[in-house]
Amino acid sequence: MAEAHQASSLLSSLSSDGAEVELSSSVWQEIYLSALRSWKRNLWRVWNDFLAGVVPATPLSWLFLFSTIQLACLLQLDPSLGLMEKIKELLPDWGGQHHQLQGLLAAAVFASCLWGTLIFTLHVALRLLLSHHGWLLEPHGTMSSPTKTWLALVRIFSGRHPRLFSFQRALPRQPVPGAQETVRKYLESMRPVLRDDAFDSVVALANDFLRLQAPRLQLYLQLKSWCASNYVSDWWEEFVYLRSRGSLVNSTYYMMQDFLYVTPTPLQAARAGNAVHTLLLYRHLLNRQEIPPTLLMGMRPLCSAQYERMFNTTRIPGVEKDYLCHLQDSQHVAVFHQGRFFRVGTHSSNGLLSPRALEQQFQYILDDPSPACPLEEHLAALTAAPRSMWAQVRESVKTHAATALETVEGAAFFVSLDSEPAGLTRENPAASLDTYAHTLLTGQGHDRWFDKSFTLIVFSNGKLGLSVEHSWADCPVAGHLWEFTLATECFQLGYATDGHCKGHPDPALPKPQRLQWDLPKQIQPSISLALRGAKTLSGNIDCHVFPFFHFGKSFIKGCHVSSDSFIQLVLQLAHFRDRGQFCLTYESAMTRLFLEGRTETVRSCTREACQFVRAMENKERTDQQCLALFREAVDKHQALLKAAMSGQGIDRHLFALYIMSRLLHMQSPFLTQVQSQQWLLSTSQIPVQQTHLFDVHNYPDYVSSGGGFGPAHDHGYGVSYIFMGENAISFHISSKQSSTETDSHRLGQHIEDALLDVASLFQAGQQFKRQFTGLGESSGWKYSNLSCKTVDPNIPKSSTNL
């Protein structure tokens, strides 16, 4: 994921002019602050739960318990075993006429104590159940009797209708792995990519670290894990994201998860109206916790903490580090069109505006002929500038245009109405998808407010996309939002036959407010410099997107192989053919099995994967030999993935130990060497989490093509992939134009070849190899079955499971 770039730049974010920056806080202060942040978040969640009526369970459950106790008292029964009489003795004596009131108060106190005890017991029992990870270690596709029993208990203790944050207080804390085991795994991962002399040097550093520094660092880290909700996530957010001084373009990721072949309406304002309305519907469900919690494999709840800052959030730049500003509510969105900024109110006295009313507002902006004011057109380029520079200029902007700046930063999210079309075209399908991806990732350098949690991008032909700032959450959380948005705005809300949103315009609706930026001319050089830098970054990124139609998840499942492991080994084979060598590979895995967990790195370039790749390149090896090595590599990858998900990964532990060493002013050559490593291949799968929202069997055109991110290294690749239904895979590849060693299109061709070569190892996959061979070198076959539709699909609601 894009986090690989930020992880690679960690050392630079903690140095200045080549010298290490001493962290001002002491280790005890940092542990105290981590604990304080955790308690603040917990109290804030309890308060939000109370407002939503779900703390610590529904009030109706307390009322039911109180009524049961009262009924027992009427029947001359004492369910409290004498405790209510003790409570009465502690209450003030109000005389005989108030004896009944004393009884009610005693019953209420006893009911509250019993209710709290039961809830606490349930949470403890659920936390103990959720701490079990044995089910992860079972063979792919099987479930033992103990696991079935465990799953049944989890469902019983989870309740009938759990809400989004129902499991937060029951999730276990992420464990701190043993230093000896982490270092062993690290050395094992480095063996395939280092020469003998370099590896021996790393081993010597590792042994010194284990002997001299690891025990003390591990002790302090264990102490932090007892005080904080998560021993690593708050430091990951601060040091990898918020302290990074580079451009946000480097860490932003995009979501092209609009329908690949279908555009529900060609009207830009209508698509924006439905999309904005749907996004705010999602926010309403989020605030009321009515979104079901995400369950891994349909049974294990994941942490939902990252959803809290999805809306109304802005990353505010600072000279040394940024901070995230989150508002409880916002009733407007900030809109950018042709160099101008507008405030569009999203609510009236009757609640959320209808899609047709929002379309009316966006159409007014599109029809507004007024030009951009001086310095306004390229102002947003400052958000793509190095963070320290933007922090300094922002003070001047805030002084002279405070209202406009507060409006943008206080918006629910940012909307960009682009003046150009995007999406798949019949005339040049390959190039059109590449341009689509590049535009979503970088824009023109001045038409995205990169500080906002996300930017909704609506193109002139009705295509959609999302640009997401990375610090507040990882891709699966934004992906969950986007899946809901696509399904709801297309299948539930729909469009009229003329392409407009359903409903009628509101002539009494106030017009959008044009923001005024009274900026001093002194910031013109800064804007120009930021724009040149943003255009340089944008022009240096080479994006390539291609869908692969020969087979997909269905075929891979038929081979009894994990689909993710299959693709990871394909990427190793393709990269080796592209570069002629193995490299450190970053695959993002989630750690949301734990409270406030985010991600962990799976080092996919293993010894077993390298043996498989060498066998594939050795013509003397038979298919059966290659297949045997392939299965060994798959098993190894699955073991690493499960270890990462269960908190036994490598990189987050080493990262936390490194930060701890800096706080203790302890020099560790080994940890410095670990943090200086470069990821030449950064990969991530875009998960499809709400498959029930899309009927890809009856409506195969309604599939999403996923999203992507930039490369983590100047001479590296960024690769993301998504399984489009059961029979197709979409790949997003990025690299730097300035590199003579990388080429996104070249790697794409190697991936296609590798997919077919690996599939041909299985008997069922040999047909794909024969079909491809007969098509020659042209890649036009990839798009031969596309039909780019730009009409209202008019799918009946009964065709979906919404």
Buried (B, 14 or more C-beta within 10 A) or exposed (E): BBBBBBBBBBEEBBEEEEEEEEBEEEBEEBBBBBBEBBEEBBEEBBEBBEEBEBBBBBEEBBEEBBEEBBEBBEEEEEBBEEBBEEBBEEBEEEEEEBEEEBBEBBBBBBBEEBBEEBBEEBBEBBBEBBBBBEBBEEEEEEBEEEBEEBBEBBEEBBBEEBBBBBBBBBBBBBBBBEBEEBBBBBBBBBBBBBEEEEBEEBBEBBEBBBEEBBEEBBEBBEBBBEBBBBBBBBBBBBBBBBBBBBBBBBBBBBBBBBBBBBBBBBBBBBBBBBBBBBBBBBBEBBBBBEBBBBBBEEBBBBBBBBBBBBBBBBBBBBEBBBEBBEBEEBBBBBBBBBBBBBBBBBEBEEEBBBBBBBBBBBBBBBEBEEEBBEBBBBBBBBBBBBBBBBBBBBEBBEEBBEEBBEBBBBBBBBBBBBEEBBBBBEEEBBEBBBBBBBBBBBBBBBBBBBBBBBBBBBBBBBBBBBBBBBBBBBBBBBBBBBBBBBBBBBBBBBBBEEBBBBBEBBEEBEEBBBBEBEBEEEBEEBBEBBBEBBBEBBEBBBBBBBBBBBBBBEBBBEBEBBBBBBBBBBBBBBBBBBBEEBBBBBBBBBBBBBBBBBBBBBBBBBBBBBBBBBBBEEEEBEBEBBBBBBBBBBBBBBEBBBBBBBBBBBBBBBBBBBBBBBBBEBEBEBBBBBBEBBBBBBBBBBBBBBEEBBBBEEBBBBBBBBBBBBBBBBBBBBBBBBBBBBBBBBBBBBBBEEBEEBBBBBBBBBBBBBBBBBBBBBEEBBEBBEEBEEEEEEBEBBBEEBEBEBEBBEBEEEEBEB
